[in-house]
Amino acid sequence: MQLTEAERLERIALLIPPCPPPDVWNGYDLCPNHGGRWPCAQTEANWLARGLDRSEAQRAAIEALPKPADFYADPEEEYDPAEDDEVRGSVGGGV
């Protein structure tokens, strides 16, 4: 049985799963599986086999990550270091 080009690419995509995106909201930018740049070659191979645009796939993967609660903070709200438990007791921070 001869595979069509689309079937062959779909099988390749199934054999090479993409790596999860790094936790960019907490400052990470490396592939969680390989430790190198992300998207890694494995992820890019999957996207290529599926016919996805690299930039769009990368943006979609990052936007799908859960964001930390402080990402949703009200921009009008002022930051008071005295209220921040992590800053208390450090030089120049809080009481």
C-alpha positions as a printed NumPy array, in Angstrom:
array([[ 0.   ,  0.   ,  0.   ],
       [ 1.415,  3.331, -1.088],
       [ 0.971,  6.251,  1.308],
       [-0.014,  9.667,  0.084],
       [ 2.203, 12.609,  0.959],
       [-0.305, 13.791,  3.592],
       [-0.528, 10.321,  5.184],
       [ 3.26 , 10.001,  5.283],
       [ 3.647, 13.406,  6.958],
       [ 0.909, 12.588,  9.477],
       [ 2.697,  9.375, 10.437],
       [ 5.967, 11.267, 10.854],
       [ 4.219, 13.832, 13.074],
       [ 2.834, 11.011, 15.241],
       [ 6.317,  9.506, 15.626],
       [ 7.914, 12.818, 16.639],
       [ 5.762, 14.424, 19.348],
       [ 6.431, 18.1  , 20.098],
       [ 8.07 , 18.999, 23.4  ],
       [ 6.058, 21.128, 25.806],
       [ 6.853, 24.832, 25.836],
       [ 9.042, 26.156, 28.654],
       [ 7.475, 28.036, 31.559],
       [ 8.051, 31.456, 29.996],
       [ 5.897, 33.222, 32.605],
       [ 8.483, 32.293, 35.243],
       [11.508, 33.216, 33.16 ],
       [12.401, 29.92 , 31.466],
       [13.139, 29.766, 27.736],
       [14.792, 26.37 , 27.229],
       [13.197, 23.097, 26.099],
       [12.052, 21.211, 29.227],
       [13.055, 17.867, 27.643],
       [16.386, 18.699, 26.012],
       [17.679, 21.793, 27.811],
       [18.471, 23.601, 24.558],
       [16.644, 26.368, 22.76 ],
       [12.901, 26.016, 22.306],
       [11.32 , 25.193, 19.971],
       [13.808, 22.358, 19.693],
       [14.461, 20.324, 16.541],
       [11.975, 17.646, 17.645],
       [ 9.196, 20.195, 18.095],
       [10.015, 21.943, 14.829],
       [10.014, 18.588, 12.99 ],
       [ 6.525, 17.864, 14.316],
       [ 5.251, 21.286, 13.281],
       [ 6.864, 20.954,  9.848],
       [ 5.305, 17.519,  9.265],
       [ 1.916, 18.911, 10.287],
       [ 2.334, 21.915,  7.977],
       [ 2.242, 24.477, 10.772],
       [ 3.869, 27.886, 10.603],
       [ 6.691, 28.011, 13.18 ],
       [ 5.857, 31.486, 14.513],
       [ 2.139, 30.798, 14.8  ],
       [ 2.653, 27.394, 16.445],
       [ 5.153, 28.845, 18.91 ],
       [ 2.827, 31.729, 19.803],
       [-0.153, 29.382, 20.243],
       [ 1.834, 26.996, 22.486],
       [ 3.024, 29.827, 24.732],
       [-0.391, 31.487, 24.916],
       [-1.904, 28.14 , 25.968],
       [ 0.332, 28.007, 29.06 ],
       [-1.342, 28.869, 32.358],
       [-0.383, 32.352, 33.473],
       [ 0.547, 33.203, 37.074],
       [-2.056, 35.054, 39.133],
       [-0.038, 38.269, 39.232],
       [-0.219, 38.412, 35.421],
       [-3.871, 39.357, 35.845],
       [-3.226, 42.058, 38.451],
       [-5.035, 45.338, 37.936],
       [-2.62 , 47.745, 36.194],
       [-4.146, 50.65 , 38.139],
       [-3.231, 49.013, 41.444],
       [-0.046, 50.39 , 43.008],
       [ 2.648, 48.064, 44.268],
       [ 3.514, 48.45 , 47.958],
       [ 6.684, 46.553, 48.931],
       [ 5.626, 46.653, 52.597],
       [ 2.769, 44.3  , 51.7  ],
       [ 5.029, 41.834, 49.905],
       [ 6.001, 38.929, 52.192],
       [ 9.011, 38.059, 50.021],
       [10.502, 41.535, 50.397],
       [10.145, 41.938, 54.174],
       [13.412, 41.946, 55.994],
       [15.531, 42.448, 52.89 ],
       [17.637, 45.519, 52.334],
       [15.484, 48.438, 51.31 ],
       [12.249, 46.478, 51.357],
       [ 9.381, 46.915, 53.725],
       [ 9.308, 47.05 , 57.468]])
